[in-house]
Amino acid sequence: MNILQINSSSRPDASHSSRLAATIVERLRTQQLDATVTVRDLGRAPLGELDEPALQALFTPAEQRTAEQAARVAADDAVIAEIQAADVLVLGVPMYNFGVPAQLKNWIDAIARAKVTFAYTEKGPVGLLTGKKVYVALTRGGLYRNTPADTQVPYLKTVLAFLGMTDVQFVYVEGIALGPQAEQEALASAQAQIEEVIPA
């Protein structure tokens, strides 16, 4: 089993979402001791945004790219190779202003590449990153689960399915900004959720 853990918090050293993602990974490793784990921390090593120079690099034939363009495409190639090799994906996703962090959006933009991770066909787009299990560790200061204010879950379900990943399990930590007791209850609830979705 190859596990890819993606941390997207802007606070790498004090992140509930990264710790929760790591807890999920450790739970998975108790089931398969020889599992390999790759961790990409987007807070410590953010990817470039999908701006005009990045698009120009992607649409320039490889043999015609400048050194800067080749390096930009190679950075995206590296993250694509990681997700292609993964059997299990674990995402640590805090809520920022009702959405996903910009770092995570940049990672999604990097891995979403036509003819590589999805393809357009006569029957519509087809995701090519199939056969993967996905766990998403969601952390929020307030209470948003199953409300219209939760834009994260619909977005992540849509984009992951577009890329071929439909077996997605969400684990929630909510209300962590509502006081110490609420925070402890949220963390305990998350642990119980993990034990439920990843049986011993």
N, C-alpha and C positions, 0 to 999 in steps of 0.2 A: 504494500500500500504506500503510495506517495501522497503526502499531505502537503498542501500549500496553504500557509497562513498569511493573510493580508491584513495588516494593521493600518488603519487610516486616520487615527487620531492625531491632532496637532500637538498633543501633549504626550510624547512617547514615554516619559518617566512617571506619569500620574494618570494613566488611562484605564478606566473601568472596562472599556470595550476591548482593549488589547489583552488585559488580564483575563477577561471572560473568554476571548478567543483561545488563549493559551490553555485555559481550563478545559475547553472542549477538545483541544488537541491532545492533552494529557489523558483525558478519558478515552479517546480513540486509541491511544497507544497502549493502554492497559489491555485492549482487546487484541492488538496485533503488535507484539513487542518489537518486531523487526521493521516496523514502519519507518520510512524516512520522512523528515520534516524540513521544509524550506520556509523560512520566514522572510517576508518582504515588508519592511516598515516604511510606509509612505510618508510618515511624519519626519523620520530621520533622513530619508533619501527620496524626496518627492520627484515625480516624473514631470517632464515638460508638458505644457498645455498644448492642445490641438489648435495652434494658431496658424497664420498664413505660411510662415516658413516651414512649419511641420507638414502642412498639406502639400506644399510645393515639393518637399523632399519625398513624400510618399508617392506622388504622381510623376516624379522624374525617373526615367529608366535607370536601373542600377548603374550601368556603365557610364552614365552621364552625370551622376551626382557629384557634387563637391565633397570635400572631406567633411565639412560640417553637416551636409545633408546625409551622408553615409552614416555618420555617428548618430544622428537623430533617429534614423530608421533602425539602426542596430539596437538602440535602447528599447524601442518598441518590440523588436524581434525577440529580445531577451525575455521580456515579460510574457510574450505569446508562448515562447518555448516552455516557460514555467507552467502556465495553465494547461498547455497541451499534455505535459507529462504528468499532471496531477490526477490522482484518482478521487481525492477528496479536497474540497476547497472550504476553508474556514475564513470568514470575513469578520473583522472587528469594525463595527460601524456606529460611531456616536451620531447623535442628531445635532446638526448645526442649523439654526434658523429654519427648522422644519424640513430640512433636506439632508442629503448625504454630504460628507466633506468634499471640498474641491479636489483634494488629493485622490479620493476614491474615484471621482468622476474622470480625472485624468488617466487613472489606471484603466477604467472601462473604455475610454476613448482609445487607449493604446492597444488593448486586446481585441477590440471590435474592428476587424479588417476583412473586407470583402474578399472572397475566394480563399481565405485562410481560416477564419473562425466562423464565417457564415457565407452563404452563397445565395444569389438570386436565381430562381428557377422559374419555369413557366407556371408553376403552381404557387409561386411566392417565395419569400426568403426561407432558407433552411439553415438551422444552427449546426455547426460542425463540431462543437465541443460537447459531445454526447457521452453518456455513460458515467457521469460524475455525480457524486453526492455533494451537496452544498449545505453548510451550516452558517447561519448569519447571526452574530452576536450583536444585538441592538441595545444601545444604552441611551436613555433619555432623562433629562432633568424633570420633566413633567409626565403626565399620564396621557398617552396618545394612542395606545393600542386599540384597533377596531374603531377609530374615529376618523372623520374627514380630514383632520389635521395630520394624520399619519400618511405623508406622501412617500416615505421611504419604502415601505413594503410593496405597494403597487409598482413603483419604479423598478425596484430590484427584481421583482418577479418577472416583469416585462423584459428587461434587458437580459437577464440570465436565460430566460426561455428563448429569446431571440437568438442567443448564441448556442442553444442546444441543451442548456442545463435546467431541467424541470423538476428534479428531485431536490427540493429546497426546504430546509427546516429552520425556522426562526426561533431564537431564544431571546427573551426580553428582560432587560433591567430598566424599570421605569420608576420615576418619582425620586431619583437620587438627589434632587435639589430641594426636596421638601422637608429636610431635617434628618438628623442622625438615625432616628428610629426607622423612618421611611426608607432610608438608604440601606440599612441592615436587612430590613424585610425584603427589599427588592433583590438584594444579593442572595439571600436565602432562597427566594422564589426561583431565581435563575439557576441555582445549583439543583433544585428539585426538577426544573425543566430539563436540564442536561441529563440527569439520571434517568428521566423518563424517555427521552429521545435516543439516548445511547445506553441501553440496558447493560448491566454488568455481565 
